[in-house]
């Protein structure tokens, strides 16, 4: 039958490209392993928390140094004043800070003497992720009750970081989804170049005096326009679905733009290394999807094991996600996200330089 003959022919085409077949089989395996390590492990997330000790007694010092500092899920740093702690909270360096008021040690001492204590703590948290804030609250509540040897709940007065608009789940999710959308530029850019390579168009270009950087520029310019249109559409849709942009929208656009350049550059490198679309397409997704997981596109990086967080921070997209969330949710200025923008820009420049070098090598061959 003809359909069996056609099926046999297509199977042979796949079989003759073992690299593409290997990527096809490896992609779901790698993605499952990475996703399992990221969210399916038994390790607990670690949150950066600040402490301001206004009591300055022996008991309050013991609570900070011997209790809070020993909680596995908390990375504790101390502050001298509330203003510096609030600044670190606004810039995303800590997720919450605990203000231990005067009289804390005396109330704990009452508990030790079997009297009725009135233990109070003040917790200021980052409201960009409500689930994280509730976990920090529960952890500190359990720690202080164990330290004071009381079974009844203590009083923890909570307040959130002051922002111009109420933070919603969409405010947290949308910036990551925009980065994921820009990651799709990786297979798009690779497919464009590899398609021309297979059709022989690029071979004909090689007979002209065209230089490697002109190759890259010619292909990437069209993709840059697509990236700009994508970013505008994504931001408009985010706003339409309830995303509140507290900070400078043009600064957020800059972060997304350089992240888009990274995606285009990575796609160019894949195209230079691939011989066919069957190789380029799965390889691009093998890169893009794990990067989305590592970068905290769908959920906070804090819930991942430490080594996964370190691995994610090597790549530019985790910095793009965190920087864009800081701008959109907290209204961070350029100074607060400048290091992230420099890192992403350096990554984009490196990807394009590598793409040019690879194409120069191909042209010499």
C-alpha positions in Angstrom: 0.0 0.0 0.0 1.2 3.5 -0.8 0.8 4.9 2.7 3.1 2.1 4.0 5.7 2.9 1.4 5.5 6.6 2.3 5.7 5.8 6.0 8.8 3.6 5.3 10.4 6.5 3.4 9.8 9.0 6.2 11.1 6.6 8.8 14.3 6.2 6.8 14.6 10.0 6.6 14.4 10.2 10.4 16.8 7.3 10.8 19.4 8.8 8.5 19.6 11.9 10.8 20.7 10.2 14.1 21.6 13.5 15.8 18.0 14.8 15.3 16.6 11.5 16.5 18.8 11.6 19.6 17.6 15.2 20.4 14.0 14.1 19.9 14.4 11.2 22.4 16.6 13.2 24.8 14.4 16.3 25.1 11.5 14.8 27.2 14.1 12.9 29.3 16.1 16.0 30.1 13.1 18.1 30.7 11.6 15.6 33.1 14.9 15.3 35.0 15.3 19.0 35.2 11.7 19.7 36.2 12.0 16.8 38.8 15.1 18.2 40.3 13.7 21.7 40.3 10.3 21.1 42.0 10.0 17.4 42.8 12.9 17.1 45.2 12.8 16.9 49.0 15.0 20.0 49.6 13.4 23.0 51.3 13.6 26.5 49.7 15.8 29.1 51.4 14.6 32.7 51.8 16.8 35.7 52.5 15.4 37.4 55.6 16.6 40.4 57.5 16.4 41.0 61.3 16.3 44.3 63.1 16.9 43.8 66.9 15.5 46.8 68.8 15.4 44.9 72.1 19.1 44.3 72.2 18.9 41.9 75.2 20.6 38.6 75.7 17.5 36.7 74.9 16.8 38.6 71.7 20.4 38.1 70.6 20.0 34.3 71.3 16.8 34.2 69.4 18.5 35.8 66.3 21.8 33.9 66.5 20.8 30.6 67.9 17.3 30.1 66.5 16.6 32.1 63.4 20.1 31.7 62.0 19.9 28.0 62.4 16.5 27.5 60.6 17.5 25.7 57.3 14.9 27.6 55.2 16.1 31.1 56.3 19.3 32.9 55.3 19.4 35.6 58.0 21.2 39.0 57.8 21.0 41.7 60.5 20.3 45.4 60.0 20.9 48.5 62.2 17.9 50.5 61.0 14.5 49.9 59.3 15.4 52.1 56.3 18.3 50.0 55.1 16.2 46.8 55.6 13.3 48.3 53.6 15.7 49.3 50.8 17.1 45.8 50.6 13.5 44.5 50.6 12.5 46.8 47.8 15.5 45.8 45.7 14.7 42.1 46.1 17.8 41.3 48.2 15.6 40.0 51.0 12.1 38.6 51.0 11.1 39.9 54.4 12.5 41.5 57.6 11.7 40.9 61.2 11.6 43.8 63.6 12.1 42.6 67.2 10.6 45.3 69.5 11.8 46.5 72.9 10.5 44.2 75.7 10.8 41.0 73.6 13.3 39.5 75.9 11.3 40.4 79.0 8.2 38.7 77.6 10.1 35.5 76.7 11.5 35.5 80.3 7.9 35.6 81.6 7.2 32.5 79.6 10.2 30.7 81.2 8.8 31.7 84.6 5.4 30.2 83.8 3.8 33.6 83.5 1.5 34.7 80.7 3.7 36.4 78.0 2.6 38.8 75.3 5.3 38.1 72.7 5.1 40.5 69.7 7.1 40.6 66.5 6.8 42.8 63.5 7.2 41.3 60.0 7.5 43.3 56.8 7.3 41.2 53.7 7.5 41.3 50.0 4.0 40.9 48.7 5.1 40.1 45.1 4.6 36.4 46.0 2.0 35.7 48.7 2.8 32.0 49.0 6.5 32.8 49.9 5.4 35.4 52.4 3.0 33.0 54.2 5.8 30.4 54.4 8.2 32.9 56.0 5.4 33.9 58.4 4.8 30.3 59.4 8.5 29.5 59.8 9.1 32.5 62.1 6.0 31.8 64.1 7.1 28.3 64.8 10.7 29.4 65.6 9.6 32.0 68.2 7.1 29.7 69.8 9.7 26.9 70.2 12.2 29.5 71.6 9.8 30.9 74.1 8.4 27.5 75.0 4.8 28.5 74.3 2.2 26.5 72.5 -0.3 29.3 71.8 0.3 31.5 68.7 2.4 34.6 69.3 1.5 38.0 67.9 3.2 38.8 64.6 2.1 42.1 63.2 2.5 42.0 59.4 2.9 44.7 56.8 3.9 44.5 53.2 6.3 46.5 51.1 4.6 49.8 50.1 3.9 49.9 46.4 1.6 52.1 44.3 -0.8 49.3 43.4 -2.1 46.1 44.9 0.0 43.2 43.8 -1.9 40.4 42.0 -0.9 37.0 40.9 -0.8 38.3 37.3 1.8 40.9 38.3 4.1 38.0 39.3 3.3 35.6 36.5 3.2 38.0 33.5 6.9 39.1 33.5 8.0 35.4 33.4 5.5 34.5 30.7 6.9 37.4 28.6 10.4 36.0 29.0 9.1 32.6 27.9 7.6 34.1 24.8 10.9 35.7 24.0 12.6 32.3 24.4 10.6 31.1 21.5 12.8 33.3 19.4 15.5 30.7 19.8 13.9 28.1 17.5 12.4 30.8 15.3 15.8 32.4 14.5 17.5 29.0 14.0 14.8 27.7 11.8 15.0 30.8 9.5 18.8 30.3 8.9 18.8 26.6 8.6 15.9 26.6 6.1 17.9 28.9 3.9 20.9 26.6 4.4 19.0 23.5 3.3 17.5 25.4 0.3 20.9 26.3 -0.9 20.3 30.1 -0.6 23.1 30.4 1.9 25.5 28.5 -0.3 24.8 31.0 -3.1 25.5 33.9 -0.7 28.8 32.3 0.2 29.9 32.9 -3.4 29.5 36.7 -2.9 31.8 39.0 -1.0 29.4 38.9 2.0 31.2 38.9 5.4 30.1 36.9 8.4 28.9 39.8 10.4 26.7 40.8 7.4 25.2 37.3 7.5 24.3 37.7 11.2 23.1 41.3 10.8 20.9 40.5 7.8 19.1 37.7 9.5 18.9 39.2 13.0 17.6 42.6 11.9 14.3 41.1 10.8 14.1 39.0 14.0 14.8 42.2 16.2 11.7 43.8 14.6 9.7 40.7 15.5 11.1 40.8 19.0 10.0 44.4 19.4 6.5 43.6 18.2 6.3 40.6 20.5 7.3 42.6 23.6 4.7 45.3 22.8 2.0 42.7 22.3 3.0 40.8 25.5 3.0 43.9 27.6 -0.4 45.1 26.2 -1.9 41.6 26.9 -0.4 41.6 30.4 -2.0 44.9 31.2 -5.3 43.8 29.7 -5.3 40.8 32.0 -4.6 42.9 35.1 -0.8 43.4 35.2 0.0 46.6 37.1 3.2 48.3 35.9 4.5 50.3 38.9 7.9 51.2 37.5 9.1 52.7 34.2 7.6 50.8 31.3 10.5 51.8 29.0 13.0 50.3 31.5 11.0 47.1 31.5 11.0 47.2 27.7 14.8 47.5 27.7 15.2 44.4 29.9 12.9 42.4 27.6 14.7 43.8 24.5 18.1 42.6 25.6 16.6 39.3 26.6 15.2 38.9 23.1 18.6 39.7 21.7 20.0 36.8 23.8 17.4 34.4 22.3 18.2 35.5 18.8 21.9 35.1 19.4 21.5 31.6 20.8 19.4 30.7 17.8 22.1 31.9 15.5 24.7 29.7 17.2 22.4 26.7 17.0 21.8 27.4 13.3 25.6 27.6 12.6 26.1 24.2 14.3 23.1 22.4 12.8 23.0 20.8 9.3 19.2 20.5 9.0 15.9 21.7 10.4 15.5 18.3 11.9 18.6 18.9 14.0 18.0 22.6 14.8 14.4 22.4 15.9 14.7 19.8 18.7 18.0 21.3 19.8 16.5 24.7 20.2 13.7 23.4 22.4 16.2 21.3 24.3 17.8 24.7 25.2 14.7 26.9 25.5 12.4 24.8 27.8 15.1 23.9 30.4 16.1 27.6 30.5 12.5 28.5 31.2 12.4 26.2 34.2 15.9 27.3 35.4 15.0 31.0 35.1 11.9 30.9 37.4 9.5 31.7 34.6 6.6 29.9 36.1 7.5 29.7 39.8 10.1 31.4 42.2 13.6 30.2 42.0 13.7 30.0 45.8 11.7 26.8 45.8 14.5 25.1 43.8 17.6 23.4 45.2 20.6 25.6 45.5 22.6 24.0 42.7 19.6 24.5 40.3 19.5 28.2 41.3 23.2 28.6 40.7 22.9 26.9 37.3 20.0 29.2 36.4 21.9 32.3 37.3 24.6 31.4 34.8 22.2 32.2 32.0 20.7 35.6 31.3 17.0 34.8 31.5 16.8 34.4 35.3 18.3 37.9 35.6 15.7 39.2 33.1 12.8 37.6 35.0 13.9 39.0 38.3 14.8 42.5 36.9 11.5 42.8 35.1 9.5 41.7 38.2 11.4 44.3 40.3 10.5 47.1 37.8 6.9 46.1 37.3 6.0 45.1 40.9 8.3 47.3 43.0 9.0 50.2 40.7 12.8 49.6 40.8 14.9 52.2 39.0 17.8 51.7 36.6 20.4 51.6 39.5 18.6 48.7 41.1 18.6 46.5 38.0 21.7 47.9 36.2 23.9 44.9 37.1 21.2 42.5 35.6 21.0 44.6 32.4 24.8 44.6 32.0 24.9 40.8 32.5 22.1 40.2 29.9 23.7 42.6 27.4 27.1 40.9 27.8 25.4 37.5 27.2 23.7 38.9 24.0 27.0 40.3 22.8 28.8 37.0 23.5 26.2 35.0 21.7 26.4 37.2 18.6 30.2 37.2 18.6 30.2 33.4 18.8 27.7 33.2 16.0 29.9 35.4 13.8 32.9 33.3 14.6 31.1 30.0 13.8 29.9 31.4 10.5 33.4 32.7 9.6 34.7 29.2 10.2 31.9 27.7 8.0 32.7 30.2 5.2 36.4 29.4 5.3 35.5 25.7 5.1 
